[in-house]
Each structure stands twice: as C-alpha cells, then as structure tokens.
C-alpha cells in the first residue's frame, strides 16, 4: 500500500478567503451629529430644544462639544445645556408649520 498525501491550502490563501466573506464592522461614529450641528451653526438656524422636563428653549446653536451645547437666545441669557438633558430638538420653522396645519 502507498501512503496518501494530504493536500492543504497554505495559511495565506485561507486567511484571504475568510476575510472576503466577513462583513466590515460599521464605524463607531458616523459624524452625522457633527454635520448637523455645523450646518445649523453656520446658518444660525432658529432651533427649539426640548428638555427632559418638557421645557422648550428657543435660540440658535453657537457651539457644541461632546457633552454640551451653547444656545444663544434673544429674549434671555445664553445657555450652556448638557446634552443628556435634551430630549430632542428641531428647527423653529417646523413648529410654525405644525401650528399653521393645526389651525386649518
């Protein structure tokens, strides 16, 4: 009887075939938040910020960082708001559109 020889692909070929099948891990940050803030800051867009206690603040975003947002206001002092206290925010023009739609 003769001995059989086992043929295996070398380790380099094996790794590349595995890597091709594997999905890429999505990036941790998409920079969507940064893009949104920069766009609103550049245009000085009037914003409505709703806090976790349902208080509405009106103003425009002057600057932001990882945990805070500075809101400038015409009728009151400028505010430094911690992001974890913000429930949501939207453009003030959306509020005006909504109120017009409610009336009609």
N, C-alpha and C positions, 0 to 999 in steps of 0.2 A: 504494500500500500504506500501511496505517496502522501506527503503532508500537504494540506491545503494552506494557502497563504491568504490571510485576511487582508483585504484592501480597505483602508480608511482614508477619507479626505484629510489633508493636513489641517491643523488648527486655524490657520489664516483664512482658508476658504469657509470653514464652518462659522466663524465669527461674522464674516461679511453677509452670509445668507441670513443669519439671525437678525442682524441689525436692520436689514432691508424690510423685514416683516414687522418689526417693532414700531409702534406709534411713537411720535415725538411727544415729549411732555410739554404741555402748554406753558407759556411763560407765566411767572408768578404775577407780574404786573403788565397790564395792557397799556398803561398811560392814558386811558380814556378819561379818567378824572382830571389829570393834569391838562389835557387838551381842552376839556370843557371849561375849567376854571380860567385858563389863559384866554380863551375866546371871549368869555363873559367879562373878564377884567379889561381887555383891550377895547371892547365896545362900551364899557361902563353900563352894561345892561341892568336896568332896574330889576331886582330879584325879590322874591318873597321867601323867607326862611321860616319854616315851621319847626318849633322846638318840640321836645318830647312831652312838655306840659301843655301843648296845643297853642302856645303863644306865637303870634305871627309877627315877624320883624321885616320891615321893608327898607331896602337900600341897595347899594351896589358893592360888589366884592373888590376890595383894594388889593389884598394879598392873601396868601394861604401858605400853610406848611403841612407837615404830616398829620398833626393833630388839631390845628386851629384854623380859623377863618376870620379875617377882619372885614366887618361890614360897615361901610360909610353910610350915614343917614343925613338927610336934610333937616328933618324935624326931630332932632335929638342927638345925643352924643354918639360918636362912633363906638362900635362894639367889637370886642375880641371874643369869639364864640368857640367853645370846644366842640369839635366835630361829633363826639359821642353824644352831645346834647341835641343834635339836629336830627329830626325825624325825616324830613325831606325838604327840598327847595325847588322852586320853579320860577320862570320868568313872570314878571308882573303883568305883562300883556296877556298871558294866559288867563289870569284872574279876571281881567276886564272882558275878555271874550266870553268866559263862562258866565259872568253876570249878565251880559247882553243876551246870551242864549236863554238864560233863565226868565228874563223879562218877556221875551217873545214867545 
